[in-house]
Amino acid sequence: MINVKSGLPVTTIIGNAPDSVRVYNGYTDLGATSKNFFGVNIPVITSGNNIDTSTVGTYYIWYVVEDEWGNRDSVIRVVKVIDDVAPMLALTGNDTITIEVFADINEPGSSATDNYYKGVSITVDSSMVDKNVVGIYPITYTAIDSSANTSV
Protein backbone atom coordinates (compact mmCIF):
# COMPACT_ATOMS: atom_id res chain seq x y z
CA MET A 1 0.00 0.00 0.00
CA ILE A 2 1.28 3.46 -0.93
CA ASN A 3 0.27 6.45 1.20
CA VAL A 4 0.50 9.73 -0.74
CA LYS A 5 -0.07 12.95 1.22
CA SER A 6 -2.09 15.65 -0.43
CA GLY A 7 -0.90 19.18 -1.07
CA LEU A 8 -1.27 21.98 1.44
CA PRO A 9 -4.67 23.44 2.24
CA VAL A 10 -5.41 26.90 0.90
CA THR A 11 -6.77 29.46 3.36
CA THR A 12 -8.39 32.70 2.20
CA ILE A 13 -9.20 35.69 4.39
CA ILE A 14 -12.71 37.06 3.83
CA GLY A 15 -12.80 40.84 3.49
CA ASN A 16 -9.94 43.32 3.75
CA ALA A 17 -6.49 42.26 4.85
CA PRO A 18 -5.05 44.44 6.19
CA ASP A 19 -8.14 46.09 7.65
CA SER A 20 -8.82 49.19 9.73
CA VAL A 21 -11.52 50.50 12.03
CA ARG A 22 -12.05 53.96 13.51
CA VAL A 23 -11.44 54.16 17.26
CA TYR A 24 -14.62 53.54 19.35
CA ASN A 25 -16.42 51.92 16.39
CA GLY A 26 -17.33 48.25 16.43
CA TYR A 27 -15.29 45.71 14.49
CA THR A 28 -16.66 42.47 13.09
CA ASP A 29 -14.19 39.91 11.84
CA LEU A 30 -15.44 38.28 8.63
CA GLY A 31 -13.24 35.22 9.18
CA ALA A 32 -11.55 32.98 6.66
CA THR A 33 -12.27 29.90 4.60
CA SER A 34 -10.04 26.98 3.76
CA LYS A 35 -10.10 24.08 1.35
CA ASN A 36 -7.96 20.98 1.26
CA PHE A 37 -6.07 19.77 -1.80
CA PHE A 38 -9.27 18.28 -3.21
CA GLY A 39 -11.31 21.50 -2.82
CA VAL A 40 -13.25 20.33 0.22
CA ASN A 41 -13.96 22.92 2.92
CA ILE A 42 -12.11 22.34 6.16
CA PRO A 43 -12.68 24.09 9.51
CA VAL A 44 -10.69 27.22 10.33
CA ILE A 45 -9.55 27.93 13.89
CA THR A 46 -9.42 31.64 14.74
CA SER A 47 -7.22 33.08 17.47
CA GLY A 48 -6.18 36.54 18.57
CA ASN A 49 -9.53 38.10 17.70
CA ASN A 50 -9.35 40.59 20.59
CA ILE A 51 -9.57 43.90 18.76
CA ASP A 52 -9.82 46.67 21.38
CA THR A 53 -11.52 49.44 19.44
CA SER A 54 -11.15 51.80 22.40
CA THR A 55 -7.36 51.77 21.98
CA VAL A 56 -5.52 52.99 18.88
CA GLY A 57 -3.02 50.37 17.73
CA THR A 58 -2.29 47.34 15.58
CA TYR A 59 -3.95 43.99 16.25
CA TYR A 60 -3.59 40.54 14.67
CA ILE A 61 -6.06 37.75 13.95
CA TRP A 62 -4.63 34.31 13.12
CA TYR A 63 -6.48 31.72 11.08
CA VAL A 64 -5.08 28.19 11.32
CA VAL A 65 -6.18 25.03 9.55
CA GLU A 66 -5.08 21.43 9.49
CA ASP A 67 -6.43 18.91 7.01
CA GLU A 68 -7.04 15.22 7.60
CA TRP A 69 -3.49 14.41 6.46
CA GLY A 70 -1.85 16.77 8.96
CA ASN A 71 -1.05 19.47 6.39
CA ARG A 72 -1.27 22.93 7.94
CA ASP A 73 -1.79 26.45 6.70
CA SER A 74 -2.14 29.75 8.49
CA VAL A 75 -2.80 33.34 7.51
CA ILE A 76 -2.88 36.57 9.53
CA ARG A 77 -5.19 39.55 9.25
CA VAL A 78 -3.70 42.84 10.48
CA VAL A 79 -6.31 45.22 11.91
CA LYS A 80 -5.41 48.81 12.72
CA VAL A 81 -7.57 50.80 15.11
CA ILE A 82 -7.12 54.36 13.91
CA ASP A 83 -7.97 57.89 14.95
CA ASP A 84 -8.63 59.89 11.79
CA VAL A 85 -10.78 62.63 13.32
CA ALA A 86 -9.28 66.11 13.64
CA PRO A 87 -9.50 67.92 16.98
CA MET A 88 -12.17 70.58 17.51
CA LEU A 89 -10.61 74.04 17.84
CA ALA A 90 -12.41 76.87 19.65
CA LEU A 91 -11.37 80.50 20.03
CA THR A 92 -11.77 82.28 23.33
CA GLY A 93 -13.57 85.57 22.87
CA ASN A 94 -14.28 87.22 19.53
CA ASP A 95 -12.81 85.97 16.27
CA THR A 96 -11.76 89.53 15.44
CA ILE A 97 -9.19 91.42 17.55
CA THR A 98 -8.82 95.18 17.23
CA ILE A 99 -5.64 96.90 18.41
CA GLU A 100 -4.26 100.40 18.08
CA VAL A 101 -1.32 100.82 15.72
CA PHE A 102 2.00 100.13 17.54
CA ALA A 103 0.17 98.29 20.39
CA ASP A 104 0.94 94.70 21.36
CA ILE A 105 -1.54 91.96 20.52
CA ASN A 106 -3.47 90.62 23.48
CA GLU A 107 -4.46 87.26 22.02
CA PRO A 108 -7.37 85.92 24.17
CA GLY A 109 -6.53 82.24 23.72
CA SER A 110 -8.00 79.07 22.32
CA SER A 111 -8.83 75.52 23.33
CA ALA A 112 -9.09 72.17 21.60
CA THR A 113 -10.81 68.89 22.31
CA ASP A 114 -10.25 65.57 20.60
CA ASN A 115 -12.33 62.44 20.16
CA TYR A 116 -9.49 60.26 21.51
CA TYR A 117 -6.43 62.09 22.86
CA LYS A 118 -6.55 64.15 26.04
CA GLY A 119 -3.64 66.44 25.22
CA VAL A 120 -3.92 68.38 21.98
CA SER A 121 -1.16 70.70 20.87
CA ILE A 122 -2.24 74.20 19.80
CA THR A 123 0.01 76.65 18.01
CA VAL A 124 -0.79 80.30 17.39
CA ASP A 125 0.88 82.03 14.47
CA SER A 126 0.61 85.83 14.46
CA SER A 127 3.74 86.35 12.38
CA MET A 128 1.75 88.00 9.57
CA VAL A 129 0.60 90.82 11.87
CA ASP A 130 2.53 94.07 11.42
CA LYS A 131 1.45 96.21 14.36
CA ASN A 132 3.27 99.19 12.81
CA VAL A 133 1.03 99.29 9.72
CA VAL A 134 -2.76 99.74 9.78
CA GLY A 135 -4.46 96.76 8.17
CA ILE A 136 -6.28 93.48 8.55
CA TYR A 137 -4.05 90.49 9.32
CA PRO A 138 -4.67 86.80 9.91
CA ILE A 139 -3.78 84.96 13.10
CA THR A 140 -3.69 81.23 12.47
CA TYR A 141 -4.58 78.68 15.14
CA THR A 142 -3.61 75.06 14.58
CA ALA A 143 -4.57 72.09 16.73
CA ILE A 144 -2.88 68.72 16.17
CA ASP A 145 -3.45 65.43 17.98
CA SER A 146 -1.03 62.53 18.43
CA SER A 147 -2.34 60.83 15.29
CA ALA A 148 -1.32 63.94 13.30
CA ASN A 149 -4.93 64.97 12.63
CA THR A 150 -4.95 68.74 12.21
CA SER A 151 -7.52 71.54 12.54
CA VAL A 152 -6.74 75.07 11.37
FIDRENDREN-309087 format. One line per 8 residues: number of its first residue (from 1); their letters; for each residue x negated, y, z negated of C-alpha. Coordinates in steps of 0.02 Angstrom, whole numbers. Layout:
FIDRENDREN-309087
NUM) a) X/Y/Z; ...
end
This chain:
FIDRENDREN-309087
1) minvksgl) 0/0/0; -64/173/46; -14/322/-60; -25/486/37; 3/648/-61; 104/782/21; 45/959/53; 63/1099/-72
9) pvttiign) 233/1172/-112; 270/1345/-45; 339/1473/-168; 420/1635/-110; 460/1785/-219; 635/1853/-192; 640/2042/-174; 497/2166/-188
17) apdsvrvy) 324/2113/-243; 253/2222/-310; 407/2305/-383; 441/2459/-487; 576/2525/-601; 603/2698/-676; 572/2708/-863; 731/2677/-967
25) ngytdlga) 821/2596/-820; 866/2413/-821; 765/2285/-725; 833/2124/-654; 710/1995/-592; 772/1914/-432; 662/1761/-459; 577/1649/-333
33) tsknffgv) 613/1495/-230; 502/1349/-188; 505/1204/-67; 398/1049/-63; 303/989/90; 464/914/160; 566/1075/141; 663/1017/-11
41) nipvitsg) 698/1146/-146; 605/1117/-308; 634/1204/-476; 535/1361/-517; 478/1396/-694; 471/1582/-737; 361/1654/-874; 309/1827/-929
49) nnidtstv) 477/1905/-885; 468/2029/-1029; 478/2195/-938; 491/2333/-1069; 576/2472/-972; 558/2590/-1120; 368/2588/-1099; 276/2650/-944
57) gtyyiwyv) 151/2519/-887; 115/2367/-779; 198/2199/-813; 180/2027/-733; 303/1888/-698; 231/1715/-656; 324/1586/-554; 254/1410/-566
65) vedewgnr) 309/1252/-477; 254/1072/-474; 321/945/-350; 352/761/-380; 174/720/-323; 92/839/-448; 52/974/-320; 64/1147/-397
73) dsvirvvk) 89/1322/-335; 107/1488/-424; 140/1667/-376; 144/1828/-476; 260/1978/-462; 185/2142/-524; 316/2261/-596; 270/2441/-636
81) viddvapm) 378/2540/-755; 356/2718/-696; 399/2895/-747; 431/2994/-590; 539/3131/-666; 464/3305/-682; 475/3396/-849; 608/3529/-875
89) laltgndt) 530/3702/-892; 620/3844/-982; 568/4025/-1001; 588/4114/-1167; 679/4279/-1143; 714/4361/-976; 641/4298/-814; 588/4477/-772
97) itievfad) 460/4571/-877; 441/4759/-861; 282/4845/-920; 213/5020/-904; 66/5041/-786; -100/5007/-877; -8/4915/-1019; -47/4735/-1068
105) inepgssa) 77/4598/-1026; 174/4531/-1174; 223/4363/-1101; 369/4296/-1209; 327/4112/-1186; 400/3954/-1116; 442/3776/-1166; 455/3608/-1080
113) tdnyykgv) 540/3444/-1115; 513/3279/-1030; 616/3122/-1008; 474/3013/-1075; 322/3104/-1143; 328/3207/-1302; 182/3322/-1261; 196/3419/-1099
121) sitvdssm) 58/3535/-1044; 112/3710/-990; -1/3833/-900; 40/4015/-870; -44/4101/-724; -31/4291/-723; -187/4318/-619; -88/4400/-479
129) vdknvvgi) -30/4541/-594; -127/4703/-571; -73/4810/-718; -163/4960/-641; -51/4965/-486; 138/4987/-489; 223/4838/-408; 314/4674/-427
137) ypitytai) 202/4524/-466; 234/4340/-496; 189/4248/-655; 184/4062/-623; 229/3934/-757; 180/3753/-729; 229/3604/-837; 144/3436/-808
145) dssantsv) 172/3272/-899; 51/3127/-921; 117/3041/-764; 66/3197/-665; 247/3249/-632; 248/3437/-610; 376/3577/-627; 337/3753/-569
end
